[in-house]
Amino acid sequence: MKNYALLNNVDHQDMRVITDHSAELGDDLMYAVTFPAEFRNVQAHYPILFFADQNNEEIYPVALFGFQQKENLFLTDRGWDASYIPASVQREPFLIGTQKKKDDPNGEHQRMVSIDTQSPKLSTERGERLFEPLGGTTPYLERMANLLESMHEGYAHGIDFVRALQAHELLETVTLEIELKDGSQNQLLGFQTVNEDKLKDLAGETLKMFSEKGFLAPLFMVIASMASMEKLVDRKNLSLD
């Protein structure tokens, strides 16, 4: 179970983060949330689908890594077998938290870096240091803070992106039938994808609006990413050897 705490150079002075990737380190993920700003890199390796979060009813774009829970077909003995890893995986075990600004009469909050104190990626013996011996932040922690900030902005844009797709009825539930080389039949359920027929029928003004809001290029990258589904099936077949 995750347990986030605001990061500080007193309680977490000796903490390090293991940047390797393995199932033991919590990377046995079937999919991970992604956002339009990284679709160009994501679509080169992973199918991009949409998944409904049952907790808050939002729909998020996700990068698909496997066909069943806790299956990540990109994990090998050498680590993660792809040149790009989605930001939501890279940022582990960090998250953006909030804290009330001191002496602010309006009670406004500021964003702070939080860390999952229960993460298997944490160590005091190996990995990237978070703080320098005198308390300053390390270049690694600064990179993670910048990544979290870009993700914060990217997720907000991603929510607007998905809501625009919903408003124009461009998402549809998809059931993928997958036959493996051992003859087994598998179904991928619970995801949505872009309805290409409805996309073709969009009016010029709608396409212009999508382009102005930065939605059009990511939309076509989602479609292009489906070419990675066959490569994912190939990885699954190799895992059966």
ChimeraX commands (.cxc) that place a marker at each C-alpha (Angstrom):
marker #1 position 0.00,0.00,0.00 radius 0.5
marker #1 position 1.32,3.43,-0.95 radius 0.5
marker #1 position 2.06,5.90,1.81 radius 0.5
marker #1 position 3.02,9.37,0.58 radius 0.5
marker #1 position 4.87,11.91,2.69 radius 0.5
marker #1 position 6.12,15.38,1.78 radius 0.5
marker #1 position 9.79,15.07,0.92 radius 0.5
marker #1 position 12.26,16.91,3.15 radius 0.5
marker #1 position 16.02,16.87,3.76 radius 0.5
marker #1 position 15.68,15.93,7.42 radius 0.5
marker #1 position 13.54,12.79,7.41 radius 0.5
marker #1 position 14.79,11.67,4.00 radius 0.5
marker #1 position 18.43,12.79,4.08 radius 0.5
marker #1 position 19.86,9.31,3.53 radius 0.5
marker #1 position 17.17,8.05,1.18 radius 0.5
marker #1 position 18.10,6.80,-2.28 radius 0.5
marker #1 position 16.00,5.71,-5.26 radius 0.5
marker #1 position 16.77,2.56,-7.25 radius 0.5
marker #1 position 16.23,3.47,-10.90 radius 0.5
marker #1 position 16.33,-0.10,-12.25 radius 0.5
marker #1 position 13.12,-1.69,-13.51 radius 0.5
marker #1 position 11.80,-5.11,-12.49 radius 0.5
marker #1 position 8.68,-6.82,-11.21 radius 0.5
marker #1 position 10.21,-6.88,-7.73 radius 0.5
marker #1 position 10.54,-3.08,-7.87 radius 0.5
marker #1 position 6.86,-2.62,-8.71 radius 0.5
marker #1 position 7.10,-2.34,-12.50 radius 0.5
marker #1 position 4.84,-5.34,-13.20 radius 0.5
marker #1 position 2.21,-3.04,-14.70 radius 0.5
marker #1 position -0.32,-4.00,-17.34 radius 0.5
marker #1 position -0.65,-0.34,-18.34 radius 0.5
marker #1 position 0.21,3.17,-17.16 radius 0.5
marker #1 position -1.49,6.54,-17.55 radius 0.5
marker #1 position -0.04,8.76,-20.26 radius 0.5
marker #1 position -0.84,12.23,-21.65 radius 0.5
marker #1 position -0.83,13.94,-25.08 radius 0.5
marker #1 position 2.51,15.74,-24.67 radius 0.5
marker #1 position 4.33,12.39,-24.63 radius 0.5
marker #1 position 2.19,10.54,-27.19 radius 0.5
marker #1 position 4.84,11.01,-29.90 radius 0.5
marker #1 position 7.32,8.97,-27.86 radius 0.5
marker #1 position 4.77,6.56,-26.41 radius 0.5
marker #1 position 3.16,5.57,-29.70 radius 0.5
marker #1 position 6.49,4.36,-31.08 radius 0.5
marker #1 position 6.47,1.48,-28.56 radius 0.5
marker #1 position 3.06,1.02,-26.94 radius 0.5
marker #1 position -0.61,0.93,-27.99 radius 0.5
marker #1 position -2.49,3.91,-26.55 radius 0.5
marker #1 position -6.00,3.10,-25.31 radius 0.5
marker #1 position -8.44,4.79,-22.94 radius 0.5
marker #1 position -9.48,3.44,-19.57 radius 0.5
marker #1 position -12.17,4.60,-17.15 radius 0.5
marker #1 position -11.06,5.26,-13.58 radius 0.5
marker #1 position -13.85,3.81,-11.46 radius 0.5
marker #1 position -12.95,6.03,-8.49 radius 0.5
marker #1 position -13.58,9.42,-10.10 radius 0.5
marker #1 position -15.21,8.40,-13.38 radius 0.5
marker #1 position -12.61,10.21,-15.49 radius 0.5
marker #1 position -11.32,8.47,-18.61 radius 0.5
marker #1 position -7.54,8.50,-19.09 radius 0.5
marker #1 position -5.28,7.58,-22.00 radius 0.5
marker #1 position -3.02,4.68,-21.07 radius 0.5
marker #1 position 0.03,2.99,-22.57 radius 0.5
marker #1 position -0.53,-0.78,-22.74 radius 0.5
marker #1 position 2.28,-3.11,-21.60 radius 0.5
marker #1 position 0.51,-6.46,-21.36 radius 0.5
marker #1 position -2.77,-8.35,-21.65 radius 0.5
marker #1 position -3.50,-9.27,-18.04 radius 0.5
marker #1 position -3.01,-7.79,-14.60 radius 0.5
marker #1 position 0.63,-7.58,-13.41 radius 0.5
marker #1 position 1.93,-8.51,-16.88 radius 0.5
marker #1 position 4.54,-6.13,-18.30 radius 0.5
marker #1 position 5.95,-7.64,-21.48 radius 0.5
marker #1 position 8.66,-4.96,-21.63 radius 0.5
marker #1 position 10.43,-6.23,-18.50 radius 0.5
marker #1 position 13.45,-8.43,-19.16 radius 0.5
marker #1 position 16.47,-9.60,-17.18 radius 0.5
marker #1 position 18.19,-6.43,-18.41 radius 0.5
marker #1 position 15.44,-4.08,-17.31 radius 0.5
marker #1 position 12.85,-2.22,-19.41 radius 0.5
marker #1 position 13.13,-3.17,-23.08 radius 0.5
marker #1 position 12.13,0.10,-24.79 radius 0.5
marker #1 position 13.95,3.36,-25.45 radius 0.5
marker #1 position 11.12,5.42,-23.93 radius 0.5
marker #1 position 9.38,4.76,-20.62 radius 0.5
marker #1 position 6.14,6.68,-19.92 radius 0.5
marker #1 position 6.54,9.54,-17.46 radius 0.5
marker #1 position 4.09,8.04,-14.96 radius 0.5
marker #1 position 6.49,5.09,-14.62 radius 0.5
marker #1 position 9.65,7.21,-14.67 radius 0.5
marker #1 position 8.42,9.37,-11.78 radius 0.5
marker #1 position 8.06,6.50,-9.30 radius 0.5
marker #1 position 8.22,6.72,-6.29 radius 0.5
marker #1 position 7.42,10.45,-6.42 radius 0.5
marker #1 position 4.14,12.33,-6.65 radius 0.5
marker #1 position 3.10,15.97,-6.47 radius 0.5
marker #1 position 1.56,16.78,-3.10 radius 0.5
marker #1 position 0.17,20.06,-1.77 radius 0.5
marker #1 position 0.81,22.09,1.34 radius 0.5
marker #1 position -0.77,25.29,2.63 radius 0.5
marker #1 position 1.42,28.33,2.08 radius 0.5
marker #1 position 2.73,29.72,5.34 radius 0.5
marker #1 position 1.20,33.00,6.47 radius 0.5
marker #1 position -1.19,33.06,3.52 radius 0.5
marker #1 position -4.53,34.54,4.65 radius 0.5
marker #1 position -6.29,33.00,1.63 radius 0.5
marker #1 position -5.21,29.50,2.60 radius 0.5
marker #1 position -3.74,28.81,-0.83 radius 0.5
marker #1 position -1.77,25.62,-1.42 radius 0.5
marker #1 position 1.56,25.17,-3.12 radius 0.5
marker #1 position 2.75,22.05,-4.95 radius 0.5
marker #1 position 5.38,19.98,-3.19 radius 0.5
marker #1 position 7.25,16.79,-4.02 radius 0.5
marker #1 position 5.94,13.76,-2.11 radius 0.5
marker #1 position 7.47,10.31,-1.91 radius 0.5
marker #1 position 5.95,6.88,-1.36 radius 0.5
marker #1 position 7.73,5.72,1.78 radius 0.5
marker #1 position 6.57,2.13,1.15 radius 0.5
marker #1 position 8.01,1.90,-2.36 radius 0.5
marker #1 position 10.36,-1.03,-3.08 radius 0.5
marker #1 position 12.47,1.43,-5.09 radius 0.5
marker #1 position 13.68,3.13,-1.90 radius 0.5
marker #1 position 16.99,2.23,-0.30 radius 0.5
marker #1 position 19.64,3.70,1.96 radius 0.5
marker #1 position 22.39,1.60,0.39 radius 0.5
marker #1 position 22.14,1.97,-3.38 radius 0.5
marker #1 position 20.52,4.13,-6.01 radius 0.5
marker #1 position 20.32,7.85,-6.71 radius 0.5
marker #1 position 20.73,10.17,-3.75 radius 0.5
marker #1 position 17.99,12.76,-3.19 radius 0.5
marker #1 position 19.94,15.21,-1.05 radius 0.5
marker #1 position 23.56,16.34,-0.90 radius 0.5
marker #1 position 25.45,15.82,2.40 radius 0.5
marker #1 position 24.77,19.45,3.41 radius 0.5
marker #1 position 21.07,19.22,2.57 radius 0.5
marker #1 position 20.84,20.61,-0.96 radius 0.5
marker #1 position 18.90,18.73,-3.64 radius 0.5
marker #1 position 20.78,16.51,-6.06 radius 0.5
marker #1 position 20.55,16.88,-9.86 radius 0.5
marker #1 position 18.52,13.64,-9.88 radius 0.5
marker #1 position 15.87,15.06,-7.53 radius 0.5
marker #1 position 15.73,18.28,-9.55 radius 0.5
marker #1 position 15.09,16.23,-12.71 radius 0.5
marker #1 position 12.29,14.36,-10.95 radius 0.5
marker #1 position 10.75,17.63,-9.72 radius 0.5
marker #1 position 10.79,18.99,-13.28 radius 0.5
marker #1 position 9.25,15.76,-14.56 radius 0.5
marker #1 position 6.45,15.97,-11.98 radius 0.5
marker #1 position 5.73,19.57,-12.96 radius 0.5
marker #1 position 5.51,18.66,-16.66 radius 0.5
marker #1 position 3.23,15.75,-15.77 radius 0.5
marker #1 position 0.97,18.03,-13.73 radius 0.5
marker #1 position 0.49,20.25,-16.77 radius 0.5
marker #1 position 0.28,17.27,-19.12 radius 0.5
marker #1 position -2.48,15.55,-17.17 radius 0.5
marker #1 position -4.59,18.72,-17.11 radius 0.5
marker #1 position -4.26,18.97,-20.91 radius 0.5
marker #1 position -5.02,15.25,-21.16 radius 0.5
marker #1 position -8.30,15.61,-19.28 radius 0.5
marker #1 position -9.37,18.40,-21.65 radius 0.5
marker #1 position -8.32,16.21,-24.58 radius 0.5
marker #1 position -10.43,13.25,-23.46 radius 0.5
marker #1 position -13.44,15.42,-22.67 radius 0.5
marker #1 position -13.26,16.88,-26.19 radius 0.5
marker #1 position -13.23,13.35,-27.63 radius 0.5
marker #1 position -16.24,12.45,-25.48 radius 0.5
marker #1 position -18.11,15.60,-26.45 radius 0.5
marker #1 position -17.81,14.65,-30.12 radius 0.5
marker #1 position -18.50,10.95,-29.46 radius 0.5
marker #1 position -15.10,9.90,-30.76 radius 0.5
marker #1 position -14.49,7.17,-28.16 radius 0.5
marker #1 position -15.93,3.68,-28.39 radius 0.5
marker #1 position -15.56,0.55,-26.30 radius 0.5
marker #1 position -13.24,-1.97,-27.93 radius 0.5
marker #1 position -12.91,-5.72,-27.48 radius 0.5
marker #1 position -9.67,-7.07,-28.89 radius 0.5
marker #1 position -9.57,-10.73,-29.86 radius 0.5
marker #1 position -6.01,-12.03,-29.58 radius 0.5
marker #1 position -4.93,-15.47,-30.76 radius 0.5
marker #1 position -1.53,-16.63,-29.53 radius 0.5
marker #1 position 0.79,-19.15,-31.16 radius 0.5
marker #1 position -0.21,-21.83,-28.64 radius 0.5
marker #1 position -3.74,-21.60,-30.04 radius 0.5
marker #1 position -5.23,-19.90,-27.00 radius 0.5
marker #1 position -7.86,-17.21,-27.55 radius 0.5
marker #1 position -7.62,-14.09,-25.42 radius 0.5
marker #1 position -9.81,-11.02,-25.07 radius 0.5
marker #1 position -8.75,-7.55,-23.98 radius 0.5
marker #1 position -11.76,-5.96,-22.29 radius 0.5
marker #1 position -12.59,-2.71,-20.53 radius 0.5
marker #1 position -10.78,-0.27,-22.81 radius 0.5
marker #1 position -11.88,2.34,-25.31 radius 0.5
marker #1 position -10.35,3.55,-28.54 radius 0.5
marker #1 position -10.94,6.23,-31.20 radius 0.5
marker #1 position -13.85,5.68,-33.57 radius 0.5
marker #1 position -12.16,6.39,-36.90 radius 0.5
marker #1 position -15.43,6.52,-38.84 radius 0.5
marker #1 position -16.74,9.36,-36.68 radius 0.5
marker #1 position -13.37,11.08,-36.88 radius 0.5
marker #1 position -13.63,11.13,-40.69 radius 0.5
marker #1 position -17.04,12.81,-40.41 radius 0.5
marker #1 position -15.89,15.70,-38.20 radius 0.5
marker #1 position -16.68,19.14,-39.58 radius 0.5
marker #1 position -13.86,21.43,-40.63 radius 0.5
marker #1 position -14.55,23.86,-37.78 radius 0.5
marker #1 position -14.25,21.06,-35.24 radius 0.5
marker #1 position -10.96,19.92,-36.73 radius 0.5
marker #1 position -9.72,23.51,-36.62 radius 0.5
marker #1 position -10.70,23.76,-32.95 radius 0.5
marker #1 position -8.94,20.47,-32.19 radius 0.5
marker #1 position -5.80,21.76,-33.91 radius 0.5
marker #1 position -5.86,25.08,-32.05 radius 0.5
marker #1 position -6.19,23.33,-28.70 radius 0.5
marker #1 position -3.38,20.90,-29.45 radius 0.5
marker #1 position -5.70,17.88,-29.71 radius 0.5
marker #1 position -5.40,16.96,-33.39 radius 0.5
marker #1 position -1.82,15.64,-33.54 radius 0.5
marker #1 position -2.25,13.53,-30.37 radius 0.5
marker #1 position -5.49,12.13,-31.80 radius 0.5
marker #1 position -3.71,10.81,-34.88 radius 0.5
marker #1 position -0.85,9.49,-32.72 radius 0.5
marker #1 position -3.40,7.41,-30.79 radius 0.5
marker #1 position -4.53,5.88,-34.07 radius 0.5
marker #1 position -0.94,5.31,-35.21 radius 0.5
marker #1 position -0.09,3.64,-31.89 radius 0.5
marker #1 position -2.38,0.72,-32.67 radius 0.5
marker #1 position 0.33,-0.55,-35.02 radius 0.5
marker #1 position 2.21,-1.40,-31.81 radius 0.5
marker #1 position -0.50,-3.89,-30.81 radius 0.5
marker #1 position 0.92,-6.52,-33.18 radius 0.5
marker #1 position 4.39,-5.98,-31.70 radius 0.5
marker #1 position 2.92,-6.44,-28.22 radius 0.5
marker #1 position 1.35,-9.72,-29.30 radius 0.5
marker #1 position 4.76,-10.79,-30.63 radius 0.5
marker #1 position 6.24,-10.09,-27.20 radius 0.5
marker #1 position 3.50,-12.18,-25.61 radius 0.5
marker #1 position 4.23,-15.06,-27.97 radius 0.5
marker #1 position 7.94,-14.87,-27.16 radius 0.5
marker #1 position 7.10,-15.08,-23.47 radius 0.5
marker #1 position 5.42,-18.45,-24.13 radius 0.5
marker #1 position 8.68,-20.08,-25.29 radius 0.5
marker link #1:1,2 radius 0.2
marker link #1:2,3 radius 0.2
marker link #1:3,4 radius 0.2
marker link #1:4,5 radius 0.2
marker link #1:5,6 radius 0.2
marker link #1:6,7 radius 0.2
marker link #1:7,8 radius 0.2
marker link #1:8,9 radius 0.2
marker link #1:9,10 radius 0.2
marker link #1:10,11 radius 0.2
marker link #1:11,12 radius 0.2
marker link #1:12,13 radius 0.2
marker link #1:13,14 radius 0.2
marker link #1:14,15 radius 0.2
marker link #1:15,16 radius 0.2
marker link #1:16,17 radius 0.2
marker link #1:17,18 radius 0.2
marker link #1:18,19 radius 0.2
marker link #1:19,20 radius 0.2
marker link #1:20,21 radius 0.2
marker link #1:21,22 radius 0.2
marker link #1:22,23 radius 0.2
marker link #1:23,24 radius 0.2
marker link #1:24,25 radius 0.2
marker link #1:25,26 radius 0.2
marker link #1:26,27 radius 0.2
marker link #1:27,28 radius 0.2
marker link #1:28,29 radius 0.2
marker link #1:29,30 radius 0.2
marker link #1:30,31 radius 0.2
marker link #1:31,32 radius 0.2
marker link #1:32,33 radius 0.2
marker link #1:33,34 radius 0.2
marker link #1:34,35 radius 0.2
marker link #1:35,36 radius 0.2
marker link #1:36,37 radius 0.2
marker link #1:37,38 radius 0.2
marker link #1:38,39 radius 0.2
marker link #1:39,40 radius 0.2
marker link #1:40,41 radius 0.2
marker link #1:41,42 radius 0.2
marker link #1:42,43 radius 0.2
marker link #1:43,44 radius 0.2
marker link #1:44,45 radius 0.2
marker link #1:45,46 radius 0.2
marker link #1:46,47 radius 0.2
marker link #1:47,48 radius 0.2
marker link #1:48,49 radius 0.2
marker link #1:49,50 radius 0.2
marker link #1:50,51 radius 0.2
marker link #1:51,52 radius 0.2
marker link #1:52,53 radius 0.2
marker link #1:53,54 radius 0.2
marker link #1:54,55 radius 0.2
marker link #1:55,56 radius 0.2
marker link #1:56,57 radius 0.2
marker link #1:57,58 radius 0.2
marker link #1:58,59 radius 0.2
marker link #1:59,60 radius 0.2
marker link #1:60,61 radius 0.2
marker link #1:61,62 radius 0.2
marker link #1:62,63 radius 0.2
marker link #1:63,64 radius 0.2
marker link #1:64,65 radius 0.2
marker link #1:65,66 radius 0.2
marker link #1:66,67 radius 0.2
marker link #1:67,68 radius 0.2
marker link #1:68,69 radius 0.2
marker link #1:69,70 radius 0.2
marker link #1:70,71 radius 0.2
marker link #1:71,72 radius 0.2
marker link #1:72,73 radius 0.2
marker link #1:73,74 radius 0.2
marker link #1:74,75 radius 0.2
marker link #1:75,76 radius 0.2
marker link #1:76,77 radius 0.2
marker link #1:77,78 radius 0.2
marker link #1:78,79 radius 0.2
marker link #1:79,80 radius 0.2
marker link #1:80,81 radius 0.2
marker link #1:81,82 radius 0.2
marker link #1:82,83 radius 0.2
marker link #1:83,84 radius 0.2
marker link #1:84,85 radius 0.2
marker link #1:85,86 radius 0.2
marker link #1:86,87 radius 0.2
marker link #1:87,88 radius 0.2
marker link #1:88,89 radius 0.2
marker link #1:89,90 radius 0.2
marker link #1:90,91 radius 0.2
marker link #1:91,92 radius 0.2
marker link #1:92,93 radius 0.2
marker link #1:93,94 radius 0.2
marker link #1:94,95 radius 0.2
marker link #1:95,96 radius 0.2
marker link #1:96,97 radius 0.2
marker link #1:97,98 radius 0.2
marker link #1:98,99 radius 0.2
marker link #1:99,100 radius 0.2
marker link #1:100,101 radius 0.2
marker link #1:101,102 radius 0.2
marker link #1:102,103 radius 0.2
marker link #1:103,104 radius 0.2
marker link #1:104,105 radius 0.2
marker link #1:105,106 radius 0.2
marker link #1:106,107 radius 0.2
marker link #1:107,108 radius 0.2
marker link #1:108,109 radius 0.2
marker link #1:109,110 radius 0.2
marker link #1:110,111 radius 0.2
marker link #1:111,112 radius 0.2
marker link #1:112,113 radius 0.2
marker link #1:113,114 radius 0.2
marker link #1:114,115 radius 0.2
marker link #1:115,116 radius 0.2
marker link #1:116,117 radius 0.2
marker link #1:117,118 radius 0.2
marker link #1:118,119 radius 0.2
marker link #1:119,120 radius 0.2
marker link #1:120,121 radius 0.2
marker link #1:121,122 radius 0.2
marker link #1:122,123 radius 0.2
marker link #1:123,124 radius 0.2
marker link #1:124,125 radius 0.2
marker link #1:125,126 radius 0.2
marker link #1:126,127 radius 0.2
marker link #1:127,128 radius 0.2
marker link #1:128,129 radius 0.2
marker link #1:129,130 radius 0.2
marker link #1:130,131 radius 0.2
marker link #1:131,132 radius 0.2
marker link #1:132,133 radius 0.2
marker link #1:133,134 radius 0.2
marker link #1:134,135 radius 0.2
marker link #1:135,136 radius 0.2
marker link #1:136,137 radius 0.2
marker link #1:137,138 radius 0.2
marker link #1:138,139 radius 0.2
marker link #1:139,140 radius 0.2
marker link #1:140,141 radius 0.2
marker link #1:141,142 radius 0.2
marker link #1:142,143 radius 0.2
marker link #1:143,144 radius 0.2
marker link #1:144,145 radius 0.2
marker link #1:145,146 radius 0.2
marker link #1:146,147 radius 0.2
marker link #1:147,148 radius 0.2
marker link #1:148,149 radius 0.2
marker link #1:149,150 radius 0.2
marker link #1:150,151 radius 0.2
marker link #1:151,152 radius 0.2
marker link #1:152,153 radius 0.2
marker link #1:153,154 radius 0.2
marker link #1:154,155 radius 0.2
marker link #1:155,156 radius 0.2
marker link #1:156,157 radius 0.2
marker link #1:157,158 radius 0.2
marker link #1:158,159 radius 0.2
marker link #1:159,160 radius 0.2
marker link #1:160,161 radius 0.2
marker link #1:161,162 radius 0.2
marker link #1:162,163 radius 0.2
marker link #1:163,164 radius 0.2
marker link #1:164,165 radius 0.2
marker link #1:165,166 radius 0.2
marker link #1:166,167 radius 0.2
marker link #1:167,168 radius 0.2
marker link #1:168,169 radius 0.2
marker link #1:169,170 radius 0.2
marker link #1:170,171 radius 0.2
marker link #1:171,172 radius 0.2
marker link #1:172,173 radius 0.2
marker link #1:173,174 radius 0.2
marker link #1:174,175 radius 0.2
marker link #1:175,176 radius 0.2
marker link #1:176,177 radius 0.2
marker link #1:177,178 radius 0.2
marker link #1:178,179 radius 0.2
marker link #1:179,180 radius 0.2
marker link #1:180,181 radius 0.2
marker link #1:181,182 radius 0.2
marker link #1:182,183 radius 0.2
marker link #1:183,184 radius 0.2
marker link #1:184,185 radius 0.2
marker link #1:185,186 radius 0.2
marker link #1:186,187 radius 0.2
marker link #1:187,188 radius 0.2
marker link #1:188,189 radius 0.2
marker link #1:189,190 radius 0.2
marker link #1:190,191 radius 0.2
marker link #1:191,192 radius 0.2
marker link #1:192,193 radius 0.2
marker link #1:193,194 radius 0.2
marker link #1:194,195 radius 0.2
marker link #1:195,196 radius 0.2
marker link #1:196,197 radius 0.2
marker link #1:197,198 radius 0.2
marker link #1:198,199 radius 0.2
marker link #1:199,200 radius 0.2
marker link #1:200,201 radius 0.2
marker link #1:201,202 radius 0.2
marker link #1:202,203 radius 0.2
marker link #1:203,204 radius 0.2
marker link #1:204,205 radius 0.2
marker link #1:205,206 radius 0.2
marker link #1:206,207 radius 0.2
marker link #1:207,208 radius 0.2
marker link #1:208,209 radius 0.2
marker link #1:209,210 radius 0.2
marker link #1:210,211 radius 0.2
marker link #1:211,212 radius 0.2
marker link #1:212,213 radius 0.2
marker link #1:213,214 radius 0.2
marker link #1:214,215 radius 0.2
marker link #1:215,216 radius 0.2
marker link #1:216,217 radius 0.2
marker link #1:217,218 radius 0.2
marker link #1:218,219 radius 0.2
marker link #1:219,220 radius 0.2
marker link #1:220,221 radius 0.2
marker link #1:221,222 radius 0.2
marker link #1:222,223 radius 0.2
marker link #1:223,224 radius 0.2
marker link #1:224,225 radius 0.2
marker link #1:225,226 radius 0.2
marker link #1:226,227 radius 0.2
marker link #1:227,228 radius 0.2
marker link #1:228,229 radius 0.2
marker link #1:229,230 radius 0.2
marker link #1:230,231 radius 0.2
marker link #1:231,232 radius 0.2
marker link #1:232,233 radius 0.2
marker link #1:233,234 radius 0.2
marker link #1:234,235 radius 0.2
marker link #1:235,236 radius 0.2
marker link #1:236,237 radius 0.2
marker link #1:237,238 radius 0.2
marker link #1:238,239 radius 0.2
marker link #1:239,240 radius 0.2
marker link #1:240,241 radius 0.2
view
